[in-house]
């Protein structure tokens, strides 16, 4: 396997995250402009869930899920390690070498 092959999934996830963020941004701004929503009503995420309809909030749920996906950290460790896998990755709050099954 080529060392550069690991970059394709990372780039794909980064592009997907950007497109979901852009879609959410334009969808929300369009809704706010059309319905005259006061920006102060969206000061916290909890207020945003109440003020904006579910159809406008769906991309935000998707973006939150994309942000929780831990792909960039193991890839970064693999590239810096210059070898097989990340040997000092943090999984579930504990750091140390990865089990062989994960490598």
C-alpha positions in Angstrom: 0.0 0.0 0.0 1.3 3.4 -0.9 1.9 5.9 1.9 -0.2 8.5 -0.1 -3.3 6.2 -0.2 -4.1 7.2 3.4 -4.7 10.8 2.3 -7.8 10.0 0.1 -10.2 9.2 3.0 -9.0 12.2 5.0 -9.4 14.5 2.0 -12.8 13.0 1.3 -14.0 13.6 4.8 -12.6 17.1 4.9 -14.5 17.9 1.6 -17.7 16.4 2.9 -17.5 18.4 6.1 -16.9 21.6 4.1 -19.9 21.0 1.8 -22.2 20.2 4.7 -21.0 23.3 6.6 -21.5 25.5 3.5 -25.0 24.0 2.9 -25.9 24.6 6.5 -24.6 28.1 6.4 -26.6 29.1 3.3 -29.7 27.3 4.4 -29.7 29.0 7.8 -28.8 32.5 6.5 -31.6 32.2 3.8 -34.1 31.2 6.5 -33.0 34.0 8.8 -33.2 36.6 6.0 -36.6 35.4 4.7 -38.3 35.2 8.1 -36.6 38.1 9.9 -35.2 36.1 12.8 -33.4 38.2 15.3 -29.7 36.9 15.5 -29.8 37.2 19.3 -32.5 34.5 19.3 -29.8 32.1 17.9 -27.1 33.1 20.5 -26.8 29.5 21.8 -27.3 26.2 20.1 -30.3 25.4 22.4 -32.1 28.5 21.3 -31.3 27.7 17.6 -33.0 24.3 17.9 -36.1 26.0 19.2 -36.3 28.9 16.7 -35.3 27.2 13.5 -37.5 24.4 12.0 -36.2 20.8 11.8 -35.6 21.0 8.1 -33.1 23.9 8.6 -31.4 22.1 11.5 -30.8 18.7 9.8 -27.5 19.8 8.3 -26.4 21.0 11.7 -27.0 17.5 13.1 -25.0 16.0 10.2 -22.2 18.5 10.8 -22.1 17.6 14.5 -21.8 13.9 13.6 -19.0 14.6 11.1 -17.1 16.6 13.7 -17.3 13.6 16.1 -15.7 11.2 13.6 -12.1 10.8 14.7 -10.4 10.3 11.4 -7.9 13.1 11.2 -6.0 12.3 14.4 -5.0 8.7 13.5 -4.1 9.8 10.0 -1.9 12.6 11.4 -0.2 10.1 13.7 0.4 7.7 10.9 2.0 10.3 8.7 4.2 11.7 11.5 5.2 8.2 12.5 6.3 7.5 9.0 5.2 3.9 9.2 2.5 1.4 9.7 0.1 3.0 12.2 -0.2 5.5 15.0 1.6 4.1 18.0 0.7 6.9 20.4 -2.9 7.6 19.5 -5.6 8.4 22.2 -8.6 6.1 22.1 -11.4 6.4 24.6 -9.3 8.7 26.8 -6.4 6.3 27.2 -3.1 6.8 25.4 -0.6 4.2 24.4 0.1 1.8 21.6 -2.8 0.6 19.6 -3.8 -3.0 19.8 -2.5 -5.1 16.9 -6.1 -5.6 15.6 -6.5 -1.8 15.1 -3.2 -1.3 13.4 
